[in-house]
Amino acid sequence: MNLKRIFGAILTVLGIIGLIYTAFVFSDTVGNNQDVKSMIIFGILGVVFFSSGISLVRTTKDES
C-alpha cells in the first residue's frame, strides 16, 4: 500500500469537491462581492488540489 498514492487520491477528491462547489456558487451568484470572493478562493484551491493530486498519483511508481 503506497501512502503517496493514497494522499494523491485524497487531494484529487478534495479538488473535485472544491471545483463542484465553485460551480454551485457560480450558478447561485447574484453578483455580491462576498460570492465572487468565495468563488475565486474555492476555485483556486480546487484547481491546486486537483492538479497536485493528479501529479502525485502519476509520478509515484507502483512498487510491489
C-alpha positions in Angstrom: 0.0 0.0 0.0 1.6 3.2 -1.1 1.0 6.2 1.1 1.8 8.8 -1.6 -0.9 7.3 -4.0 -3.5 7.4 -1.2 -2.6 11.0 -0.4 -2.8 11.9 -4.1 -6.2 10.3 -4.4 -7.4 12.2 -1.4 -6.1 15.5 -2.8 -7.8 14.7 -6.2 -11.1 14.1 -4.5 -10.8 17.3 -2.4 -10.0 19.2 -5.7 -13.1 17.8 -7.4 -15.3 18.7 -4.4 -13.8 22.3 -4.5 -14.5 22.7 -8.2 -18.0 21.4 -7.9 -18.7 23.8 -5.0 -17.3 26.6 -7.1 -19.7 25.7 -9.9 -22.5 25.6 -7.4 -21.6 29.1 -6.1 -21.2 30.4 -9.7 -24.7 29.2 -10.6 -26.2 30.7 -7.5 -24.4 34.0 -7.6 -26.2 37.3 -7.7 -23.1 39.4 -8.0 -22.3 40.2 -4.4 -18.7 40.8 -3.5 -18.8 38.0 -1.0 -20.0 35.5 -3.6 -17.3 36.4 -6.0 -14.5 36.2 -3.4 -15.6 32.7 -2.2 -16.0 31.6 -5.8 -12.4 32.7 -6.6 -10.9 31.2 -3.4 -12.6 27.8 -3.7 -11.9 27.7 -7.5 -8.2 28.3 -7.0 -8.0 25.8 -4.1 -9.9 23.2 -6.1 -7.5 23.6 -9.1 -4.4 23.4 -6.9 -5.6 20.3 -5.0 -6.8 18.6 -8.2 -3.6 19.2 -10.1 -1.3 18.3 -7.2 -3.3 15.1 -6.6 -3.2 14.0 -10.2 0.5 14.8 -10.4 1.2 12.8 -7.2 -0.7 9.8 -8.5 1.0 9.9 -11.9 4.6 10.3 -10.7 4.5 7.8 -7.9 5.8 4.4 -9.1 3.9 1.3 -8.0 6.4 -0.9 -6.2 5.0 -4.3 -5.0 
